Amino acid sequence: MNKYFQELNRLPQSTTLTKMRELALNQKVPIIDDEGLVFLLFLVKTKKVRRILEIGTAIGFSAINMAMMGREIFIETLEKDESLYRQALENIEEAGLTSQITVIHADALLYKLENLDGDYDLIFIDAAKAQYQKFFTKYTPLLAKEGIVVTDNLLFHGLVNDKEKTMSKNTRHLVNKIDNYNHWLTNHPDFNTSFFALGDGMAVSQRREE
Ligand SMILES: C[S@@+](CC[C@H](N)C(=O)[O-])C[C@H]1O[C@@H](n2cnc3c(N)ncnc32)[C@H](O)[C@@H]1O
């Protein structure tokens, strides 16, 4: 993010968050970037979001940031990697947010919907990019009437809008998957979606009014 704006944007600060940023950098754990985070927290505040479902916890960085927006915010977040799940639990405990954040160790593609509370004001999709369409289709029945779905990494380091840059076959496959998801989303009959060139590329989707 622009350094000048970075200083003006007062993102949540704590020793736990500082430690998590360092760990993510050193151990290459992908966490939301500052520009995406500013936007996500803006949505949480302005939409008066109370109940959040996150697909893809990693070490709990985005969940902790969202929970720090208010004591009335409750988050359920799914992580399939056991080591990351454990680190997220530790970080959430250290941040004093265990009463607001529930981390579920599960593969979101297999997890049973009936185990979740539902009626979410915000669903944040930030897990395996090749599976975005499946996550969206599976979890949107749990969205509250006026709720929103935020999807991250839709430009994938600027490769989705400039496919010529993609070298490896695997990356090209992933880039095509994300591109297909973006087009599927914009043509979705039940949702309106706006795309933002913020962070790594984000979309906000809301149910069309009947
Ligand atoms: C980009 S990271 C999440 C970052 C986190 N939201 C943040 O910004 O702090 C994506 C995470 O999704 C997890 N993941 C990938 N596929 C998953 C699945 N099917 N179910 C649950 N978690 C999954 C990965 O293990 C990884 O930790």
The ligand as an SDF file (V2000), in Angstrom:
LIG
                    3D

 27 29  0  0  0  0  0  0  0  0999 V2000
   -4.4800  -17.1490    2.2270 C   0  0  0  0  0  0  0  0  0  0  0  0
   -4.4760  -18.2140    3.5990 S   0  0  0  0  0  0  0  0  0  0  0  0
   -5.6290  -17.4590    4.6780 C   0  0  0  0  0  0  0  0  0  0  0  0
   -5.1530  -16.1600    5.2170 C   0  0  0  0  0  0  0  0  0  0  0  0
   -6.0090  -15.5640    6.3120 C   0  0  0  0  0  0  0  0  0  0  0  0
   -7.3900  -15.4170    5.9120 N   0  0  0  0  0  0  0  0  0  0  0  0
   -5.4470  -14.1890    6.6740 C   0  0  0  0  0  0  0  0  0  0  0  0
   -5.5820  -13.2660    5.8390 O   0  0  0  0  0  0  0  0  0  0  0  0
   -4.8670  -14.0540    7.7470 O   0  0  0  0  0  0  0  0  0  0  0  0
   -5.3950  -19.5770    2.9990 C   0  0  0  0  0  0  0  0  0  0  0  0
   -5.5890  -20.6990    4.0060 C   0  0  0  0  0  0  0  0  0  0  0  0
   -6.6400  -21.5390    3.5600 O   0  0  0  0  0  0  0  0  0  0  0  0
   -6.3600  -22.8570    3.9660 C   0  0  0  0  0  0  0  0  0  0  0  0
   -7.1580  -23.7520    3.1260 N   0  0  0  0  0  0  0  0  0  0  0  0
   -6.9470  -24.0780    1.8350 C   0  0  0  0  0  0  0  0  0  0  0  0
   -7.9250  -24.8950    1.3930 N   0  0  0  0  0  0  0  0  0  0  0  0
   -8.7610  -25.1070    2.4400 C   0  0  0  0  0  0  0  0  0  0  0  0
   -9.9390  -25.8650    2.6350 C   0  0  0  0  0  0  0  0  0  0  0  0
  -10.4490  -26.6130    1.6320 N   0  0  0  0  0  0  0  0  0  0  0  0
  -10.5440  -25.8400    3.8320 N   0  0  0  0  0  0  0  0  0  0  0  0
  -10.0340  -25.1180    4.8560 C   0  0  0  0  0  0  0  0  0  0  0  0
   -8.9130  -24.3680    4.7400 N   0  0  0  0  0  0  0  0  0  0  0  0
   -8.2850  -24.3690    3.5500 C   0  0  0  0  0  0  0  0  0  0  0  0
   -4.8490  -22.9830    3.7840 C   0  0  0  0  0  0  0  0  0  0  0  0
   -4.3310  -24.0280    4.5700 O   0  0  0  0  0  0  0  0  0  0  0  0
   -4.3710  -21.6020    4.2030 C   0  0  0  0  0  0  0  0  0  0  0  0
   -3.9840  -21.5810    5.5340 O   0  0  0  0  0  0  0  0  0  0  0  0
  1  2  1  0
  2  3  1  0
  2 10  1  0
  3  4  1  0
  4  5  1  0
  5  6  1  0
  5  7  1  0
  7  8  2  0
  7  9  1  0
 10 11  1  0
 11 12  1  0
 11 26  1  0
 12 13  1  0
 13 14  1  0
 13 24  1  0
 14 15  1  0
 14 23  1  0
 15 16  2  0
 16 17  1  0
 17 18  1  0
 17 23  2  0
 18 19  1  0
 18 20  2  0
 20 21  1  0
 21 22  2  0
 22 23  1  0
 24 25  1  0
 24 26  1  0
 26 27  1  0
M  CHG  2   2   1   9  -1
M  END
$$$$
